[in-house]
Each structure stands twice: as structure tokens, then as C-alpha cells.
Amino acid sequence: MVNLVKEAQESKKKLVLSAMVAGLTIIAAVPLFILSGMLEIENWIRVLLIGIGFVVLVGGIAIACVLDLEAGAYECPECNKRFVPNMKSYIMGPHTITKRKLVCPHCGAYKYCKKVLTK
């Protein structure tokens, strides 16, 4: 019981950290895109600013995805078993804030699975 509470708290911390990383990524990348369009600068500098912004954006999204994937598991609505999807299924699956359409490895159902904080 104590382990479940501890695991849930750790998962909550990872979710908060994931949201913070996503927010900081947007705060860091968007000004680079705006500056590249607003300033009267040479084209190579403009391309450099857009390139740096793109790298920051992709890196931040990747880190946020890894943190969110590691925080908890998903519960199948058919068999009620919990599982952690692979990265490809996680990224490619249609989703809402709390659910993601995944294939359950236990029963094979392709349904919207609910995010839970414990595995």
C-alpha cells in the first residue's frame, strides 16, 4: 500500500515536470520564431534562429513525451489490466487529456485506455 502511494506521488511529480518542460519549451522557442520574422536581419541569421527554435521545440517535446510516458500506465477498458505502451504507440495514438487509443497487449482490444498513476 505504501509503495502504491509513493509510486502515485512520483508519477504526479513526473507529470508536473513534463508540463513544466512543455511550457518552458514554448517560452524558449516561440520568441525565436517571432524574432526571425520581425527583425531586419540577413537571411542566414533568420534561418539560424528558425533552426535553433526548431531544435529547442523538438527536444522539449521529446523530453516531455518521455516524462509523461514514464509517469504511470494505461488501463484497458475491456480487461482492466494495466500496461505501459511503447514509444511509437504512445506518440501515434489519438488521445485526449486523460485517455489514449492504444492496443492492449493482454486482450488485443484497440480502445481508449485511461491514464492511471500506478502500474
C-alpha positions in Angstrom: 0.0 0.0 0.0 2.8 2.4 0.9 4.5 1.6 -2.4 1.4 2.4 -4.4 1.1 5.8 -2.7 4.8 6.5 -3.3 4.5 5.5 -6.9 1.5 7.7 -7.4 3.3 10.7 -5.9 6.3 10.1 -8.1 4.1 9.8 -11.2 2.4 13.1 -10.3 5.9 14.8 -10.0 6.8 13.5 -13.4 3.5 14.8 -14.9 4.1 18.2 -13.4 7.7 18.2 -14.6 6.5 17.2 -18.1 4.1 20.1 -18.2 6.8 22.5 -17.0 9.2 21.3 -19.7 6.5 21.8 -22.3 5.8 25.3 -21.1 9.4 26.3 -21.0 9.9 24.8 -24.5 7.2 27.1 -25.8 8.5 30.1 -23.9 12.0 29.4 -25.4 11.1 28.5 -29.0 8.3 30.9 -29.9 10.3 34.2 -29.3 13.0 32.8 -31.7 10.4 32.3 -34.4 8.9 35.8 -33.8 12.2 37.5 -33.8 13.3 35.8 -37.0 10.2 37.3 -38.7 10.2 40.7 -37.1 13.8 41.8 -37.2 15.6 43.3 -40.3 18.4 40.7 -40.4 20.3 38.8 -43.0 18.7 35.6 -44.3 21.3 33.3 -42.8 20.7 34.7 -39.3 17.0 34.3 -39.9 17.4 30.6 -40.9 19.7 30.1 -37.9 17.1 31.5 -35.5 14.4 29.3 -37.0 16.7 26.3 -36.9 17.6 26.8 -33.2 13.9 27.3 -32.4 13.0 24.1 -34.2 15.7 22.1 -32.3 14.6 23.5 -29.0 10.9 22.7 -29.8 11.6 19.1 -30.9 13.9 18.5 -27.9 11.5 19.9 -25.4 8.6 17.9 -26.9 10.7 14.7 -26.8 11.6 15.2 -23.2 8.0 16.0 -22.2 6.8 12.8 -24.0 9.4 10.6 -22.2 8.5 12.0 -18.8 4.7 11.6 -19.5 5.2 8.1 -20.7 7.2 7.1 -17.6 4.6 8.6 -15.3 2.1 5.8 -14.6 0.4 3.4 -17.0 -2.8 2.9 -19.1 -5.7 0.8 -18.1 -7.6 -1.2 -20.7 -11.4 -0.7 -20.5 -12.0 -4.3 -21.7 -9.9 -6.4 -19.4 -9.0 -3.7 -16.7 -5.3 -4.7 -16.9 -2.6 -2.0 -16.7 0.2 -1.6 -19.2 2.9 0.8 -20.4 2.8 1.3 -24.2 5.9 1.5 -26.4 7.0 5.0 -27.6 5.7 4.6 -31.1 2.2 3.6 -29.9 2.3 6.4 -27.4 3.2 9.1 -29.9 1.0 7.9 -32.8 -2.1 7.1 -30.7 -5.0 9.5 -30.9 -5.6 11.0 -27.4 -7.5 13.3 -25.1 -6.1 14.8 -21.9 -6.6 11.6 -19.9 -7.1 8.8 -22.5 -5.1 7.5 -25.4 -6.3 5.0 -28.1 -4.0 2.0 -27.7 -3.9 -1.7 -28.3 -4.0 -3.7 -25.1 -1.1 -6.3 -25.0 -3.2 -8.6 -22.8 -6.6 -8.8 -24.7 -5.8 -7.1 -28.0 -8.6 -4.5 -27.8 -8.0 -1.2 -29.6 -9.8 1.3 -27.4 -9.3 4.5 -25.5 -7.3 3.5 -22.4 -7.4 5.7 -19.3 -4.2 7.1 -17.8 -3.6 5.8 -14.3 -0.7 6.9 -11.9 0.2 3.4 -10.7 1.4 0.4 -12.7 
